[in-house]
Amino acid sequence: MREIKTIDLFAGAGGITEGFRQAGATCVFANDFNLHACQTFRLNHPGVENVCGRIQDLDARGIRKSLGLGKGDLDVLVGGPPCQGFSINAPERFLEDPRNSLFKHYLRFVDEFAPKTFMFENVPGMLSLGGGHIFDTIISQMQERGYRISARILLAAHYGVPQVRWRMIILGSTMASPPKHPEPTHFYTCRPNFKGGATIATRLIPLDEIRLKPAATLADAIADLPAVEAGGGTETMDYGRKTPKSPFALAMREGSKTLHNHTANRLSQINFDRLAHITPGAAWTSIPHDLLPAGMKKARTSDHTMRYGRLAWESLAGTMMTKCDPHWGAVFHPQQERTFTVRETARIQSFPDTYRFLGPRVAQYEQVGNAVPVLMAKAIAVSLAEHLAATTPETQCP
């Protein structure tokens, strides 16, 4: 297979780039605004030109010329503008949110590079924002540029990621037909946590369980890692005594002799008291009323379902967020009296153990939570590679 060259905009710590690298692609340029994320990206992808700064300030033409690429030479332009303005979890969702205009600068790179294919990723909430205006605009703008478009909402668990995380993935190509999204390789079913998009969300039926691999669980992902206390762990440590390792854990450990970023947040005494009442699989409704946060004492049992959640080993994690805070989700360890470490959240996002995160711990959690799961990105990269390999003069658009 020929070398596939990519550019990664809004690259963050490099989840998409790492997935594409594992699929055999070569990233030639990346950009992000977050300094700590750029430092992490550079450490893990030392051969990639990484410019840290606002995309609004980037000279797309100058970058193309410095890379020695003509228009149409780039194989894949990937990227996902910051999703906070689209997210259904955002406290305020305004069409005027400046973060929701950053896709225009993604389009600016499309105009300059004219890539053969592109991947645009975001949260499913972009479908409903402004009555679907943002989504419709992206599609129409890319079609006006001659791209054949395919949009689907994919579930990370379908690609071996031990996490229930939905992402909107828009693929486009200058070929006569749009790229195909990757087919699921692992079986998992769940109810979508977003409105709209039912017709483009990948859904499985019970019979699919026969032909697909079982979903990776939390035990598969992190049960082999050494125990640490709340507020404990170190940036670098040994793996410790040998423990049973799942195929997933073995894959994450490949090439790594040292464990990095296995550090946990401290817990306040009130959270220790709350955690004492939460068994694996349970959440905030197990906490005695007098120990609940003031804002949750009047909540219905159907509200905030997984806040202060303690996951069971056989379950999948919920969406890893940018803060490992029990008030916002199920981040209590199944067995130990603490929240997940940075390394555990990275495993849940399918980052290999060789991947190190830089910056203070709060920045490391943010980098992991903002990333696209590596194995999901890898599956998309494989599909795009197959699409590009099928390119012939006859299948190119005029």
C-alpha positions as CSV (number, residue, x, y, z in Angstrom):
1,M,0.0,0.0,0.0
2,R,1.4,3.4,-0.9
3,E,2.1,6.0,1.7
4,I,-0.9,8.0,2.8
5,K,-0.2,11.6,3.8
6,T,-2.4,13.4,6.3
7,I,-2.8,16.8,8.0
8,D,-4.4,16.9,11.4
9,L,-6.1,20.2,12.4
10,F,-7.4,20.7,15.9
11,A,-5.1,17.8,16.7
12,G,-5.0,18.0,20.5
13,A,-2.8,15.4,22.0
14,G,-3.0,13.3,18.8
15,G,-5.6,10.6,19.2
16,I,-6.6,10.8,15.5
17,T,-3.0,11.0,14.4
18,E,-2.0,8.0,16.5
19,G,-4.9,5.9,15.1
20,F,-3.9,6.9,11.5
21,R,-0.2,6.2,12.3
22,Q,-1.2,2.7,13.5
23,A,-3.0,2.2,10.2
24,G,0.1,3.1,8.2
25,A,-0.5,6.8,7.4
26,T,2.0,9.6,7.8
27,C,1.0,12.9,9.3
28,V,3.0,15.8,7.7
29,F,1.5,18.7,9.6
30,A,-0.6,19.3,12.8
31,N,-2.0,22.2,14.6
32,D,-3.7,22.9,17.9
33,F,-4.2,25.9,20.3
34,N,-3.5,24.1,23.6
35,L,0.1,24.3,24.6
36,H,0.2,21.2,26.8
37,A,-1.6,19.2,24.1
38,C,1.0,20.4,21.5
39,Q,3.8,19.3,23.9
40,T,2.3,15.9,24.2
41,F,1.8,15.6,20.5
42,R,5.4,16.6,19.7
43,L,6.7,14.0,22.3
44,N,4.7,11.2,20.7
45,H,5.0,12.2,17.1
46,P,8.5,13.8,16.9
47,G,8.7,13.6,13.1
48,V,5.6,15.7,12.5
49,E,5.6,19.5,12.1
50,N,3.4,20.7,14.8
51,V,2.5,24.4,15.1
52,C,0.9,25.5,18.3
53,G,-1.4,28.5,17.9
54,R,-4.8,29.7,16.6
55,I,-5.9,28.2,13.3
56,Q,-7.1,31.6,12.4
57,D,-3.5,32.8,12.2
58,L,-2.2,30.0,10.0
59,D,-1.1,30.7,6.5
60,A,-2.5,27.7,4.6
61,R,-0.8,28.5,1.3
62,G,2.6,29.0,3.0
63,I,2.2,25.7,4.8
64,R,1.3,23.8,1.6
65,K,4.3,25.3,-0.2
66,S,6.7,24.5,2.7
67,L,5.5,20.9,2.7
68,G,6.2,20.7,-1.1
69,L,2.6,19.7,-1.8
70,G,0.6,20.7,-4.9
71,K,-3.1,21.1,-4.8
72,G,-4.7,17.7,-4.8
73,D,-1.5,15.9,-3.5
74,L,-2.7,15.6,0.1
75,D,-4.5,12.3,0.7
76,V,-6.5,13.1,3.9
77,L,-7.3,16.2,5.8
78,V,-8.6,15.3,9.2
79,G,-9.8,17.4,12.1
80,G,-12.5,18.1,14.6
81,P,-13.1,21.7,15.8
82,P,-13.6,22.1,19.5
83,C,-16.9,20.5,20.3
84,Q,-18.0,22.3,23.4
85,G,-20.4,24.5,21.4
86,F,-22.0,21.5,19.8
87,S,-22.2,19.2,22.8
88,I,-25.6,18.2,24.3
89,N,-23.8,18.4,27.7
90,A,-22.8,22.1,27.2
91,P,-24.7,24.4,29.6
92,E,-25.4,26.9,26.9
93,R,-25.6,26.1,23.2
94,F,-25.7,29.1,20.9
95,L,-25.4,29.2,17.2
96,E,-23.3,32.4,17.7
97,D,-20.7,30.5,19.8
98,P,-17.3,31.5,18.3
99,R,-16.2,27.9,18.6
100,N,-18.8,26.9,16.1
101,S,-17.3,29.0,13.4
102,L,-13.9,27.3,13.5
103,F,-15.1,24.8,10.8
104,K,-14.7,27.7,8.4
105,H,-11.0,27.6,8.9
106,Y,-11.1,23.9,8.3
107,L,-12.7,24.7,4.9
108,R,-10.0,27.2,4.3
109,F,-7.5,24.4,4.4
110,V,-9.7,22.3,2.1
111,D,-9.7,25.1,-0.4
112,E,-5.9,25.5,-0.3
113,F,-4.9,21.8,-0.3
114,A,-7.8,20.3,-2.2
115,P,-7.3,16.9,-0.4
116,K,-8.4,13.7,-2.1
117,T,-10.4,12.8,1.0
118,F,-11.3,14.4,4.3
119,M,-12.5,13.3,7.8
120,F,-14.5,15.8,9.9
121,E,-15.4,14.6,13.4
122,N,-17.5,16.0,16.2
123,V,-20.2,15.2,18.7
124,P,-23.6,14.1,17.6
125,G,-25.1,17.3,19.1
126,M,-24.0,19.2,16.1
127,L,-27.0,17.6,14.3
128,S,-29.5,19.5,16.4
129,L,-27.7,22.8,17.0
130,G,-29.6,25.6,15.4
131,G,-32.1,23.2,13.9
132,G,-29.2,21.4,12.1
133,H,-27.9,24.6,10.5
134,I,-24.2,23.8,11.3
135,F,-24.4,20.3,10.0
136,D,-26.3,21.3,6.8
137,T,-23.7,24.1,6.2
138,I,-20.8,21.8,6.5
139,I,-22.3,19.3,4.1
140,S,-23.4,21.9,1.5
141,Q,-20.0,23.7,1.7
142,M,-18.1,20.4,1.0
143,Q,-20.5,19.4,-1.8
144,E,-20.0,22.8,-3.5
145,R,-16.3,21.9,-3.5
146,G,-16.9,18.7,-5.4
147,Y,-16.8,16.2,-2.5
148,R,-19.1,13.1,-2.3
149,I,-20.2,13.0,1.3
150,S,-21.1,10.2,3.8
151,A,-22.1,11.0,7.4
152,R,-22.6,8.5,10.2
153,I,-22.7,8.5,14.0
154,L,-20.3,5.8,15.1
155,L,-20.0,4.1,18.5
156,A,-16.4,3.7,19.8
157,A,-17.3,0.3,21.5
158,H,-17.9,-1.1,18.0
159,Y,-14.2,-0.9,17.3
160,G,-12.8,-2.4,20.4
161,V,-12.7,0.7,22.6
162,P,-13.9,-0.1,26.2
163,Q,-16.1,3.0,26.2
164,V,-19.6,4.1,25.2
165,R,-18.7,7.2,23.2
166,W,-20.6,8.3,20.1
167,R,-19.0,10.5,17.5
168,M,-20.3,12.2,14.3
169,I,-17.9,11.3,11.5
170,I,-18.3,13.0,8.1
171,L,-16.2,11.5,5.3
172,G,-15.8,13.0,1.8
173,S,-13.9,12.2,-1.4
174,T,-13.3,13.6,-4.8
175,M,-13.9,10.1,-6.2
176,A,-17.2,9.3,-7.9
177,S,-18.5,7.7,-4.7
178,P,-18.1,8.7,-1.0
179,P,-15.8,6.7,1.4
180,K,-17.4,4.0,3.4
181,H,-17.4,4.1,7.2
182,P,-15.8,1.2,9.0
183,E,-18.0,-1.7,9.8
184,P,-18.2,-2.7,13.5
185,T,-15.8,-5.4,14.7
186,H,-17.1,-5.7,18.2
187,F,-20.6,-6.3,19.6
188,Y,-22.3,-3.8,21.9
189,T,-25.7,-2.3,22.0
190,C,-26.9,0.7,23.9
191,R,-29.4,3.5,23.7
192,P,-28.1,6.7,22.0
193,N,-27.7,9.6,24.4
194,F,-28.4,12.3,21.7
195,K,-31.5,13.6,19.9
196,G,-31.8,13.1,16.2
197,G,-29.5,11.2,13.9
198,A,-31.2,7.8,14.4
199,T,-31.1,7.1,10.7
200,I,-27.3,7.6,10.5
201,A,-26.3,6.0,13.8
202,T,-24.7,2.6,13.6
203,R,-26.9,0.2,15.4
204,L,-26.5,-3.6,15.9
205,I,-29.1,-6.3,16.4
206,P,-28.8,-9.4,18.7
207,L,-27.8,-11.7,15.8
208,D,-24.7,-9.6,15.2
209,E,-23.3,-11.0,18.4
210,I,-22.6,-14.3,16.6
211,R,-20.3,-12.7,14.0
212,L,-18.6,-10.0,16.0
213,K,-16.0,-10.0,18.8
214,P,-17.2,-9.3,22.3
215,A,-16.9,-5.7,23.4
216,A,-13.8,-4.8,25.5
217,T,-14.8,-4.2,29.1
218,L,-13.4,-2.1,31.9
219,A,-11.6,-5.2,33.3
220,D,-10.0,-5.9,29.9
221,A,-8.8,-2.3,29.9
222,I,-7.4,-1.6,33.3
223,A,-7.5,-4.6,35.6
224,D,-3.8,-5.4,35.0
225,L,-2.6,-2.0,36.3
226,P,-1.0,-1.7,39.7
227,A,-3.1,-0.3,42.6
228,V,-2.6,3.3,43.7
229,E,-4.3,5.4,46.3
230,A,-6.3,8.6,45.8
231,G,-3.8,11.4,45.3
232,G,-1.1,8.8,44.7
233,G,0.8,7.2,41.9
234,T,3.8,8.6,40.0
235,E,4.5,9.9,36.5
236,T,6.8,6.9,35.9
237,M,6.6,3.5,37.6
238,D,7.1,-0.2,37.1
239,Y,4.1,-2.4,36.1
240,G,4.7,-4.4,39.3
241,R,3.8,-8.0,39.8
242,K,2.5,-10.1,37.0
243,T,-1.3,-10.2,36.7
244,P,-3.6,-11.8,34.2
245,K,-3.7,-9.7,31.0
246,S,-6.5,-9.5,28.5
247,P,-5.8,-9.3,24.8
248,F,-6.7,-5.6,25.0
249,A,-4.2,-5.0,27.8
250,L,-1.5,-6.9,26.0
251,A,-2.0,-4.8,22.9
252,M,-1.8,-1.6,25.0
253,R,1.4,-2.8,26.7
254,E,3.2,-3.7,23.5
255,G,6.6,-2.0,23.3
256,S,6.2,-0.4,26.8
257,K,8.5,-1.4,29.7
258,T,7.5,1.5,32.0
259,L,4.1,2.7,33.1
260,H,3.5,6.5,32.7
261,N,0.9,8.9,34.0
262,H,-0.6,6.4,36.5
263,T,-1.6,9.1,38.9
264,A,-4.9,9.8,40.6
265,N,-6.7,12.9,41.9
266,R,-7.1,13.4,45.6
267,L,-10.5,12.9,47.1
268,S,-12.1,15.2,49.7
269,Q,-13.4,13.6,52.9
270,I,-17.0,14.0,51.8
271,N,-16.3,12.1,48.6
272,F,-14.7,9.3,50.6
273,D,-17.8,9.2,52.7
274,R,-20.0,9.1,49.6
275,L,-17.9,6.4,47.9
276,A,-18.3,4.1,51.0
277,H,-21.9,3.7,50.0
278,I,-21.4,3.1,46.3
279,T,-21.0,-0.5,45.1
280,P,-19.8,-1.4,41.6
281,G,-22.5,-0.6,39.1
282,A,-24.2,1.9,41.4
283,A,-24.2,5.7,41.4
284,W,-25.5,8.7,43.3
285,T,-28.8,7.2,44.3
286,S,-26.9,4.9,46.7
287,I,-25.6,7.9,48.6
288,P,-27.5,8.8,51.9
289,H,-29.5,11.9,51.4
290,D,-27.6,13.9,54.0
291,L,-24.3,13.2,52.1
292,L,-25.6,14.4,48.7
293,P,-24.5,17.7,47.2
294,A,-27.0,20.4,47.9
295,G,-28.0,20.7,44.2
296,M,-28.9,17.0,44.0
297,K,-31.0,16.6,47.1
298,K,-34.1,17.5,45.2
299,A,-33.2,15.4,42.1
300,R,-35.4,12.6,40.8
301,T,-33.9,9.2,40.7
302,S,-34.0,9.3,36.9
303,D,-31.9,12.4,36.9
304,H,-28.1,12.5,36.7
305,T,-28.1,8.7,36.4
306,M,-24.3,8.1,36.4
307,R,-23.1,10.9,38.6
308,Y,-20.9,9.6,41.4
309,G,-20.9,6.3,39.5
310,R,-18.7,3.3,40.4
311,L,-18.4,1.1,37.4
312,A,-18.5,-2.7,37.5
313,W,-15.6,-4.6,36.0
314,E,-17.8,-6.2,33.3
315,S,-19.2,-2.9,32.1
316,L,-17.9,-0.3,29.6
317,A,-16.9,3.1,30.7
318,G,-19.1,6.1,29.8
319,T,-17.7,8.9,27.7
320,M,-14.4,10.0,29.2
321,M,-14.7,13.7,29.9
322,T,-12.0,16.4,30.3
323,K,-12.3,16.3,34.1
324,C,-12.1,13.2,36.2
325,D,-14.7,14.5,38.6
326,P,-17.2,12.1,40.2
327,H,-19.8,15.0,40.3
328,W,-20.0,14.7,36.5
329,G,-19.9,11.0,35.7
330,A,-18.9,7.5,36.6
331,V,-15.2,7.8,37.3
332,F,-14.9,5.8,40.6
333,H,-12.6,2.8,40.3
334,P,-14.5,-0.6,40.6
335,Q,-12.4,-1.8,43.4
336,Q,-10.1,0.9,44.7
337,E,-11.2,3.9,46.8
338,R,-10.4,6.6,44.2
339,T,-11.2,7.9,40.7
340,F,-9.4,6.8,37.6
341,T,-5.8,7.6,37.0
342,V,-4.7,9.5,33.9
343,R,-3.3,6.2,32.5
344,E,-6.6,4.4,33.1
345,T,-8.5,7.1,31.2
346,A,-5.9,6.8,28.4
347,R,-6.4,3.0,28.3
348,I,-10.2,3.6,28.1
349,Q,-9.5,5.9,25.1
350,S,-7.3,3.1,23.7
351,F,-4.1,5.1,23.8
352,P,-1.1,2.6,24.0
353,D,1.0,2.7,27.1
354,T,3.9,4.1,25.1
355,Y,1.9,7.3,24.7
356,R,2.9,9.8,27.3
357,F,1.0,12.9,28.4
358,L,2.7,16.1,29.5
359,G,1.7,19.0,31.6
360,P,0.0,19.1,35.1
361,R,-2.4,16.3,35.9
362,V,-5.5,18.5,35.2
363,A,-4.1,19.2,31.7
364,Q,-3.4,15.5,31.1
365,Y,-7.0,14.5,31.9
366,E,-8.2,17.3,29.6
367,Q,-6.0,16.0,26.7
368,V,-7.3,12.4,27.1
369,G,-10.9,13.5,27.4
370,N,-10.8,15.7,24.3
371,A,-9.2,12.9,22.1
372,V,-10.9,10.7,19.6
373,P,-10.4,7.1,20.7
374,V,-7.3,5.7,19.0
375,L,-8.8,2.4,17.8
376,M,-11.9,4.2,16.3
377,A,-9.6,6.6,14.4
378,K,-7.5,3.6,13.2
379,A,-10.7,1.9,11.9
380,I,-11.6,5.0,10.0
381,A,-8.1,5.3,8.6
382,V,-8.2,1.8,7.3
383,S,-11.5,2.5,5.5
384,L,-10.1,5.6,3.9
385,A,-6.9,3.8,2.9
386,E,-9.0,1.2,1.1
387,H,-11.0,3.9,-0.5
388,L,-7.9,5.7,-1.8
389,A,-6.4,2.4,-3.0
390,A,-9.4,2.0,-5.2
391,T,-8.7,5.3,-7.0
392,T,-8.3,5.1,-10.7
393,P,-8.5,7.8,-13.4
394,E,-12.0,6.6,-14.2
395,T,-13.3,6.9,-10.6
396,Q,-11.9,10.5,-10.1
397,C,-14.4,13.3,-10.3
398,P,-13.8,15.7,-13.1
